[in-house]
Amino acid sequence: MQFVEPRPARPLSIRMTPLIDVVFILLVFFMLTTRLLPLDRLEIATTERSDSVVTAAEPTPTVRILSGQRLEWNQTTYSLNALGAALQNKDITRINVISMPDASVNDFTLVMSTMNEWGIEPNWMREKPTGARP
């Protein structure tokens, strides 16, 4: 004998209001417990670099990174050490570096890090495809 008739089955819906409340509480919790960098420890360089002014008589030399750790400068191919010595002999402290398509990532990172170690600032430039507008 059944005293109460069973209710018809209906799909349960997900109630979004409690879920949004929980997300909001978590957001507030993480915002309040996050440690931010103290402002008195920020390092800000306020001096201008003396070599930032480039004259038209001294253009920055461009070095191309070829495959196999070879480098091209002034239509001459160098090894990494030979190019570093040649640049240091001419007192060059800044170069533009262009990576050719056949150069590997290892060649690129090796050249960039070695130039930094020698006190030469490398600036990477993207190779423009042939026929592209300047």
MODELLER restraints for C-alpha pairs under 7 A, 6 or more apart:
rsr = mdl.restraints
at = mdl.atoms
rsr.add(forms.Gaussian(group=physical.xy_distance, feature=features.Distance(at['CA:60:A'], at['CA:94:A']), mean=6.55, stdev=0.5))
rsr.add(forms.Gaussian(group=physical.xy_distance, feature=features.Distance(at['CA:60:A'], at['CA:95:A']), mean=5.61, stdev=0.5))
rsr.add(forms.Gaussian(group=physical.xy_distance, feature=features.Distance(at['CA:60:A'], at['CA:96:A']), mean=6.54, stdev=0.5))
rsr.add(forms.Gaussian(group=physical.xy_distance, feature=features.Distance(at['CA:61:A'], at['CA:95:A']), mean=5.22, stdev=0.5))
rsr.add(forms.Gaussian(group=physical.xy_distance, feature=features.Distance(at['CA:61:A'], at['CA:96:A']), mean=6.09, stdev=0.5))
rsr.add(forms.Gaussian(group=physical.xy_distance, feature=features.Distance(at['CA:62:A'], at['CA:73:A']), mean=6.58, stdev=0.5))
rsr.add(forms.Gaussian(group=physical.xy_distance, feature=features.Distance(at['CA:62:A'], at['CA:95:A']), mean=5.87, stdev=0.5))
rsr.add(forms.Gaussian(group=physical.xy_distance, feature=features.Distance(at['CA:62:A'], at['CA:96:A']), mean=4.59, stdev=0.5))
rsr.add(forms.Gaussian(group=physical.xy_distance, feature=features.Distance(at['CA:62:A'], at['CA:97:A']), mean=5.85, stdev=0.5))
rsr.add(forms.Gaussian(group=physical.xy_distance, feature=features.Distance(at['CA:63:A'], at['CA:71:A']), mean=6.60, stdev=0.5))
rsr.add(forms.Gaussian(group=physical.xy_distance, feature=features.Distance(at['CA:63:A'], at['CA:72:A']), mean=5.64, stdev=0.5))
rsr.add(forms.Gaussian(group=physical.xy_distance, feature=features.Distance(at['CA:63:A'], at['CA:73:A']), mean=4.97, stdev=0.5))
rsr.add(forms.Gaussian(group=physical.xy_distance, feature=features.Distance(at['CA:63:A'], at['CA:95:A']), mean=6.92, stdev=0.5))
rsr.add(forms.Gaussian(group=physical.xy_distance, feature=features.Distance(at['CA:63:A'], at['CA:96:A']), mean=6.08, stdev=0.5))
rsr.add(forms.Gaussian(group=physical.xy_distance, feature=features.Distance(at['CA:63:A'], at['CA:97:A']), mean=4.95, stdev=0.5))
rsr.add(forms.Gaussian(group=physical.xy_distance, feature=features.Distance(at['CA:63:A'], at['CA:98:A']), mean=6.22, stdev=0.5))
rsr.add(forms.Gaussian(group=physical.xy_distance, feature=features.Distance(at['CA:64:A'], at['CA:71:A']), mean=5.60, stdev=0.5))
rsr.add(forms.Gaussian(group=physical.xy_distance, feature=features.Distance(at['CA:64:A'], at['CA:72:A']), mean=5.01, stdev=0.5))
rsr.add(forms.Gaussian(group=physical.xy_distance, feature=features.Distance(at['CA:64:A'], at['CA:73:A']), mean=6.66, stdev=0.5))
rsr.add(forms.Gaussian(group=physical.xy_distance, feature=features.Distance(at['CA:64:A'], at['CA:97:A']), mean=5.85, stdev=0.5))
rsr.add(forms.Gaussian(group=physical.xy_distance, feature=features.Distance(at['CA:64:A'], at['CA:98:A']), mean=4.75, stdev=0.5))
rsr.add(forms.Gaussian(group=physical.xy_distance, feature=features.Distance(at['CA:64:A'], at['CA:99:A']), mean=5.79, stdev=0.5))
rsr.add(forms.Gaussian(group=physical.xy_distance, feature=features.Distance(at['CA:64:A'], at['CA:100:A']), mean=6.63, stdev=0.5))
rsr.add(forms.Gaussian(group=physical.xy_distance, feature=features.Distance(at['CA:65:A'], at['CA:71:A']), mean=4.78, stdev=0.5))
rsr.add(forms.Gaussian(group=physical.xy_distance, feature=features.Distance(at['CA:65:A'], at['CA:72:A']), mean=6.60, stdev=0.5))
rsr.add(forms.Gaussian(group=physical.xy_distance, feature=features.Distance(at['CA:65:A'], at['CA:98:A']), mean=6.13, stdev=0.5))
rsr.add(forms.Gaussian(group=physical.xy_distance, feature=features.Distance(at['CA:65:A'], at['CA:99:A']), mean=4.78, stdev=0.5))
rsr.add(forms.Gaussian(group=physical.xy_distance, feature=features.Distance(at['CA:65:A'], at['CA:100:A']), mean=5.83, stdev=0.5))
rsr.add(forms.Gaussian(group=physical.xy_distance, feature=features.Distance(at['CA:65:A'], at['CA:103:A']), mean=6.37, stdev=0.5))
rsr.add(forms.Gaussian(group=physical.xy_distance, feature=features.Distance(at['CA:65:A'], at['CA:108:A']), mean=6.90, stdev=0.5))
rsr.add(forms.Gaussian(group=physical.xy_distance, feature=features.Distance(at['CA:66:A'], at['CA:99:A']), mean=6.96, stdev=0.5))
rsr.add(forms.Gaussian(group=physical.xy_distance, feature=features.Distance(at['CA:66:A'], at['CA:100:A']), mean=5.78, stdev=0.5))
rsr.add(forms.Gaussian(group=physical.xy_distance, feature=features.Distance(at['CA:66:A'], at['CA:102:A']), mean=6.64, stdev=0.5))
rsr.add(forms.Gaussian(group=physical.xy_distance, feature=features.Distance(at['CA:66:A'], at['CA:103:A']), mean=5.12, stdev=0.5))
rsr.add(forms.Gaussian(group=physical.xy_distance, feature=features.Distance(at['CA:67:A'], at['CA:102:A']), mean=5.56, stdev=0.5))
rsr.add(forms.Gaussian(group=physical.xy_distance, feature=features.Distance(at['CA:67:A'], at['CA:103:A']), mean=4.13, stdev=0.5))
rsr.add(forms.Gaussian(group=physical.xy_distance, feature=features.Distance(at['CA:67:A'], at['CA:104:A']), mean=6.54, stdev=0.5))
rsr.add(forms.Gaussian(group=physical.xy_distance, feature=features.Distance(at['CA:69:A'], at['CA:79:A']), mean=6.65, stdev=0.5))
rsr.add(forms.Gaussian(group=physical.xy_distance, feature=features.Distance(at['CA:69:A'], at['CA:80:A']), mean=6.62, stdev=0.5))
rsr.add(forms.Gaussian(group=physical.xy_distance, feature=features.Distance(at['CA:69:A'], at['CA:107:A']), mean=5.37, stdev=0.5))
rsr.add(forms.Gaussian(group=physical.xy_distance, feature=features.Distance(at['CA:70:A'], at['CA:77:A']), mean=6.61, stdev=0.5))
rsr.add(forms.Gaussian(group=physical.xy_distance, feature=features.Distance(at['CA:70:A'], at['CA:78:A']), mean=5.86, stdev=0.5))
rsr.add(forms.Gaussian(group=physical.xy_distance, feature=features.Distance(at['CA:70:A'], at['CA:79:A']), mean=5.08, stdev=0.5))
rsr.add(forms.Gaussian(group=physical.xy_distance, feature=features.Distance(at['CA:70:A'], at['CA:80:A']), mean=6.54, stdev=0.5))
rsr.add(forms.Gaussian(group=physical.xy_distance, feature=features.Distance(at['CA:71:A'], at['CA:77:A']), mean=5.55, stdev=0.5))
rsr.add(forms.Gaussian(group=physical.xy_distance, feature=features.Distance(at['CA:71:A'], at['CA:78:A']), mean=5.16, stdev=0.5))
rsr.add(forms.Gaussian(group=physical.xy_distance, feature=features.Distance(at['CA:71:A'], at['CA:79:A']), mean=6.11, stdev=0.5))
rsr.add(forms.Gaussian(group=physical.xy_distance, feature=features.Distance(at['CA:71:A'], at['CA:80:A']), mean=6.63, stdev=0.5))
rsr.add(forms.Gaussian(group=physical.xy_distance, feature=features.Distance(at['CA:72:A'], at['CA:78:A']), mean=6.09, stdev=0.5))
rsr.add(forms.Gaussian(group=physical.xy_distance, feature=features.Distance(at['CA:93:A'], at['CA:119:A']), mean=6.56, stdev=0.5))
rsr.add(forms.Gaussian(group=physical.xy_distance, feature=features.Distance(at['CA:93:A'], at['CA:120:A']), mean=4.41, stdev=0.5))
rsr.add(forms.Gaussian(group=physical.xy_distance, feature=features.Distance(at['CA:93:A'], at['CA:121:A']), mean=5.96, stdev=0.5))
rsr.add(forms.Gaussian(group=physical.xy_distance, feature=features.Distance(at['CA:94:A'], at['CA:120:A']), mean=5.33, stdev=0.5))
rsr.add(forms.Gaussian(group=physical.xy_distance, feature=features.Distance(at['CA:94:A'], at['CA:121:A']), mean=4.55, stdev=0.5))
rsr.add(forms.Gaussian(group=physical.xy_distance, feature=features.Distance(at['CA:94:A'], at['CA:122:A']), mean=5.94, stdev=0.5))
rsr.add(forms.Gaussian(group=physical.xy_distance, feature=features.Distance(at['CA:95:A'], at['CA:121:A']), mean=6.27, stdev=0.5))
rsr.add(forms.Gaussian(group=physical.xy_distance, feature=features.Distance(at['CA:95:A'], at['CA:122:A']), mean=5.05, stdev=0.5))
rsr.add(forms.Gaussian(group=physical.xy_distance, feature=features.Distance(at['CA:95:A'], at['CA:123:A']), mean=6.18, stdev=0.5))
rsr.add(forms.Gaussian(group=physical.xy_distance, feature=features.Distance(at['CA:96:A'], at['CA:122:A']), mean=5.78, stdev=0.5))
rsr.add(forms.Gaussian(group=physical.xy_distance, feature=features.Distance(at['CA:96:A'], at['CA:123:A']), mean=4.74, stdev=0.5))
rsr.add(forms.Gaussian(group=physical.xy_distance, feature=features.Distance(at['CA:96:A'], at['CA:124:A']), mean=5.86, stdev=0.5))
rsr.add(forms.Gaussian(group=physical.xy_distance, feature=features.Distance(at['CA:96:A'], at['CA:125:A']), mean=6.41, stdev=0.5))
rsr.add(forms.Gaussian(group=physical.xy_distance, feature=features.Distance(at['CA:97:A'], at['CA:122:A']), mean=6.20, stdev=0.5))
rsr.add(forms.Gaussian(group=physical.xy_distance, feature=features.Distance(at['CA:97:A'], at['CA:123:A']), mean=5.76, stdev=0.5))
rsr.add(forms.Gaussian(group=physical.xy_distance, feature=features.Distance(at['CA:97:A'], at['CA:124:A']), mean=4.71, stdev=0.5))
rsr.add(forms.Gaussian(group=physical.xy_distance, feature=features.Distance(at['CA:97:A'], at['CA:125:A']), mean=5.81, stdev=0.5))
rsr.add(forms.Gaussian(group=physical.xy_distance, feature=features.Distance(at['CA:98:A'], at['CA:124:A']), mean=6.04, stdev=0.5))
rsr.add(forms.Gaussian(group=physical.xy_distance, feature=features.Distance(at['CA:98:A'], at['CA:125:A']), mean=5.21, stdev=0.5))
rsr.add(forms.Gaussian(group=physical.xy_distance, feature=features.Distance(at['CA:98:A'], at['CA:126:A']), mean=6.16, stdev=0.5))
rsr.add(forms.Gaussian(group=physical.xy_distance, feature=features.Distance(at['CA:98:A'], at['CA:127:A']), mean=6.00, stdev=0.5))
rsr.add(forms.Gaussian(group=physical.xy_distance, feature=features.Distance(at['CA:99:A'], at['CA:108:A']), mean=6.81, stdev=0.5))
rsr.add(forms.Gaussian(group=physical.xy_distance, feature=features.Distance(at['CA:99:A'], at['CA:127:A']), mean=6.92, stdev=0.5))
rsr.add(forms.Gaussian(group=physical.xy_distance, feature=features.Distance(at['CA:112:A'], at['CA:122:A']), mean=6.25, stdev=0.5))
rsr.add(forms.Gaussian(group=physical.xy_distance, feature=features.Distance(at['CA:115:A'], at['CA:121:A']), mean=6.60, stdev=0.5))
rsr.add(forms.Gaussian(group=physical.xy_distance, feature=features.Distance(at['CA:115:A'], at['CA:122:A']), mean=6.56, stdev=0.5))
